[in-house]
């Protein structure tokens, strides 16, 4: 009987000792967590999209408390999240500029033609590996929906072979931006409506051969814009939304109608 009892008592004693040591260690090395971090994290949409510049909602909440990060960086949460954070901190709410994604391409099925039939994995990323894509324009929307799959708000739809963003549903999280292999999607202020729906870096002649709706880099829009908000670089026009006043002068001036109010 003693043969079995001694090992059991030793094992039990070791267990009790380990428990005591763990309890003491937990007390000694306990790091107090600011309860505001959990409250702020709970007020965020938990999209964990990284659009704020941090690894996720919890990381952003921690940065607000520990590093003084701005309270208005959550794009999906918008003004509502910023207001809740400000209330938790007891400070005035910071202004939030609503943002939205836009696909800078209008090369639909009526403007472009397929270069070849692709029978592999039906994703833009997969097609891009083959000769730069299966469309006549290597800079345009491939149209197989990688951005649709990445969007958890159903804010993107395919329309005649080109991805289109539904502004009212978009949270500007940037997930679609990250997956587009042609880097066609950008995040811009919601109240800036003028956009060049082309991303071609080819010269005017090459662009027109590959897409009827492409920018030919003629610079007429650049010359006509009263605010200097649109410039042409590498045969491609681009809008500086910080300067743009939505006047629409460039839209009227564009001879190929590649600039749109979106």
Secondary structure, DSSP 8 states (H G I E B T S, - for coil): -HHHHHHHHHHHHHHHHHHHHHHHHHHHT-----HHHHHHHHHS------TTSSSSHHHHHHHHHHT---TT--TTTHHHHHHHHHHHHTS-------EEEEE-----TTT--BSS---S--SHHHHHTTTT-SBS-TTS---S-HHHHH-TT--EEEETTEEEE-TTT-----HHHHH-TT--EEEEETT--EEE-----S-HHHHHHH-TT------HHHHH-TT--EEEETTEEEE-TTT-----HHHHH-TT--EEE-
